[in-house]
């Protein structure tokens, strides 16, 4: 490799972006795959990760079937959430609020509502989630676009229909349901140790229902992975970092 030191590496990456006069997230730079260039130049995986666009959802398959029990942790990290796309994230987001999934199910207001309604036998208007939605409606910050009591009632009716469908027909993917939102699965992240975490994103109710009904396998949408796990995949599977992440998800996360 003709560029050896860390300083030279940083300088090279900055110079590449400056010469192009555009950021790494623009269409042109994305198409050039600066991360692949660094791979061919034998840069360490960490530098390939730094060269990745913020969203590589168009390069990585995101929907996989996993064992429900493999989602072992939950949390409320202070990271930006997006409805789609795929991120490689560094930092302490996977440990700063990490709790066992059982604790998360009991403390997350959405997950807890499933237990309150279907195990404790409460009317939905007695749940913590209902109270929270009413409070947010009155404060001008409605949850789930519920701006009226009728909206909230309709919301819980739809939730009950979801429960009935899963309990009678089993858990189906968005593809099997024929929706036009294939990524609208239970959204999860992969932490630095290669373990699935439920954090921000869709699917809190569905995960709680799947766990309550002892459903063995569920489809998930992976929104992001920790950069340390991405680096470990690079070392384990070789190739460029994106290909290594895909191998890691297929070999270590997905189940047949």
C-alpha positions in Angstrom: 0.0 0.0 0.0 1.5 3.3 -1.0 -0.2 5.3 1.7 0.9 4.1 5.1 0.4 6.5 8.0 -2.9 7.4 9.7 -2.1 11.1 8.9 -1.6 10.3 5.3 -4.8 8.2 5.2 -6.9 11.1 6.7 -5.2 13.5 4.3 -5.9 11.3 1.3 -9.6 10.9 2.1 -10.0 14.6 2.7 -8.2 15.4 -0.6 -10.4 13.0 -2.5 -13.5 14.7 -1.3 -12.0 18.2 -1.8 -10.9 17.4 -5.4 -14.4 16.2 -6.2 -15.8 19.4 -4.4 -18.8 17.3 -3.2 -19.7 15.3 -0.1 -19.7 11.6 0.3 -23.5 11.4 0.2 -24.0 12.8 -3.2 -25.1 10.6 -6.1 -21.8 11.0 -8.0 -19.6 10.0 -5.0 -21.9 7.2 -4.0 -21.6 5.8 -7.6 -17.8 6.1 -7.3 -17.8 3.9 -4.1 -14.9 5.6 -2.4 -15.0 2.7 0.2 -14.3 0.3 -2.6 -11.3 2.3 -3.8 -9.9 2.2 -0.3 -10.5 -1.5 -0.2 -8.5 -2.0 -3.4 -5.8 0.2 -2.0 -5.7 -2.1 1.1 -6.8 0.4 3.6 -7.9 -0.8 7.0 -11.6 -1.6 7.3 -12.1 1.4 9.7 -11.2 3.7 6.9 -13.4 2.0 4.4 -16.3 2.5 6.9 -15.4 6.2 7.2 -15.7 6.5 3.4 -19.2 5.0 3.3 -22.1 7.2 2.5 -24.4 7.8 5.6 -27.1 5.6 4.0 -26.1 2.4 2.2 -29.6 1.0 2.0 -29.3 0.6 -1.7 -26.2 -1.6 -1.3 -27.3 -3.8 1.6 -30.4 -6.1 1.8 -32.2 -5.2 5.0 -35.1 -7.7 5.5 -34.1 -11.0 7.1 -36.0 -13.7 9.0 -34.6 -14.1 12.5 -35.3 -16.1 15.6 -37.6 -14.0 17.9 -35.4 -14.8 20.9 -32.3 -13.5 19.1 -33.6 -10.0 19.7 -32.0 -10.0 23.1 -31.8 -6.3 24.1 -33.6 -3.0 23.8 -32.8 0.6 24.5 -33.5 4.3 23.9 -30.2 5.6 22.4 -29.8 9.3 21.4 -29.3 8.5 17.7 -31.2 9.9 14.8 -33.8 7.5 13.5 -34.9 7.1 9.9 -37.7 5.2 8.4 -35.6 3.6 5.8 -32.0 3.2 4.7 -29.0 1.5 6.4 -26.4 3.1 8.6 -23.0 2.0 10.0 -22.8 3.7 13.3 -20.0 4.3 15.8 -20.2 5.5 19.3 -21.9 4.1 22.4 -25.5 4.1 21.1 -25.7 0.3 21.6 -24.6 0.3 25.3 -25.7 3.7 26.7 -29.3 2.6 27.4 -29.0 -1.1 26.8 -31.4 -3.4 28.8 -32.5 -7.0 28.5 -35.4 -7.4 26.1 -37.6 -8.5 28.9 -37.0 -5.3 30.8 -37.6 -3.3 27.5 -40.9 -5.1 27.0 -42.0 -4.0 30.5 -40.9 -0.4 30.3 -41.5 0.6 26.7 -45.0 2.0 26.7 -45.9 0.5 23.3 -44.7 -3.0 24.2 -46.3 -2.8 27.6 -49.7 -2.0 26.2 -49.8 -5.5 24.6 -49.3 -7.1 28.0 -51.8 -4.8 29.7 -54.5 -5.6 27.1 -54.0 -9.3 26.3 -52.5 -10.7 29.5 -53.7 -8.4 32.3 -57.1 -8.0 30.6 -57.3 -4.2 30.7 -59.4 -2.1 28.4 -57.1 -0.2 26.1 -58.3 3.1 27.7 -56.7 1.9 30.9 -53.2 1.4 29.3 -50.2 3.7 29.8 -50.0 4.1 26.1 -53.6 5.4 25.8 -52.9 8.0 28.6 -49.7 9.1 26.9 -51.4 9.5 23.5 -54.2 11.6 25.1 -51.6 13.8 26.8 -49.7 14.3 23.7 -52.8 15.0 21.7 -53.7 17.8 24.2 -50.2 19.2 24.2 -50.1 19.5 20.4 -47.6 16.7 19.8 -49.9 13.9 18.7 -48.5 10.3 18.5 -49.1 8.2 15.4 -51.0 11.2 13.9 -53.8 10.8 16.4 -55.3 14.3 16.8 -58.6 13.3 18.2 -60.1 10.7 20.6 -61.7 9.0 17.6 -58.3 8.7 16.0 -56.9 7.1 19.1 -59.9 4.7 19.3 -59.3 3.8 15.6 -55.7 3.3 16.3 -56.3 0.7 19.1 -59.0 -1.0 17.0 -56.4 -1.5 14.2 -53.9 -2.8 16.7 -56.5 -5.3 17.9 -57.0 -6.4 14.3 -53.2 -6.9 13.9 -53.2 -9.1 17.0 -56.2 -11.2 15.8 -54.5 -11.7 12.3 -51.2 -12.8 13.8 -52.9 -15.1 16.4 -55.1 -16.8 13.8 -52.9 -16.8 10.7 -49.4 -16.6 12.1 -46.8 -13.9 11.5 -46.5 -12.8 7.9 -44.0 -10.5 6.3 -45.0 -7.3 4.5 -44.2 -9.1 1.2 -46.6 -12.0 2.2 -49.2 -9.4 3.1 -48.9 -7.8 -0.3 -48.2 -4.3 1.1 -46.3 -1.6 -0.8 -44.0 -1.1 2.1 -41.6 -4.1 2.1 -39.3 -2.4 4.7 -42.1 -1.9 7.2 -41.0 -4.8 9.3 -39.9 -4.8 12.9 -37.0 -2.5 12.9 -33.8 -3.6 14.7 -30.1 -2.8 15.0 -27.0 -5.0 15.3 -24.7 -4.0 18.2 -21.0 -4.2 18.5 -21.2 -7.8 19.6 -23.4 -8.9 16.7 -26.5 -9.1 18.8 -29.9 -7.7 17.7 -31.4 -4.8 19.6 -34.9 -3.3 19.4 -34.6 0.4 19.6 -36.3 3.2 17.7 -38.5 2.4 14.7 -41.6 0.4 13.8 -42.6 -2.9 15.3 -42.8 -2.5 19.1 -46.3 -3.9 19.2 -45.6 -6.7 16.7 -42.5 -7.8 18.5 -44.5 -7.9 21.8 -47.3 -9.9 20.2 -44.8 -12.3 18.6 -43.1 -12.9 22.0 -46.4 -13.3 23.8 -47.6 -15.9 21.2 -44.3 -17.7 21.3 -43.8 -17.2 17.5 -40.4 -18.7 16.7 -39.3 -16.7 13.7 -40.1 -13.2 12.5 -39.1 -10.9 9.6 -37.1 -7.8 10.6 -35.7 -4.8 8.9 -32.1 -4.0 10.0 -31.6 -0.3 10.1 -28.0 -0.2 11.1 -25.0 -2.0 12.5 -22.2 -0.9 14.9 -19.0 0.0 13.2 -17.0 -2.4 15.4 -19.2 -5.3 14.3 -18.7 -4.2 10.7 -15.0 -4.2 11.2 -15.1 -7.7 12.7 -17.1 -8.9 9.7 -14.4 -7.4 7.4 -11.7 -9.4 9.3 -13.7 -12.6 9.4 -15.2 -12.7 5.8 -12.7 -10.5 3.9 -13.6 -8.5 0.8 -14.8 -4.9 1.0 -16.6 -3.8 4.1 -20.1 -3.7 2.5 -19.8 -7.3 1.2 -18.4 -8.3 4.6 -21.5 -6.8 6.4 -23.8 -8.7 4.0 -22.0 -11.9 4.7 -22.2 -11.3 8.5 -25.9 -10.7 8.4 -26.5 -13.8 6.2 -24.2 -16.1 8.3 -24.7 -14.8 11.8 -28.1 -13.0 12.0 -30.5 -14.6 9.5 -32.1 -18.0 10.1 -33.4 -20.4 7.5 
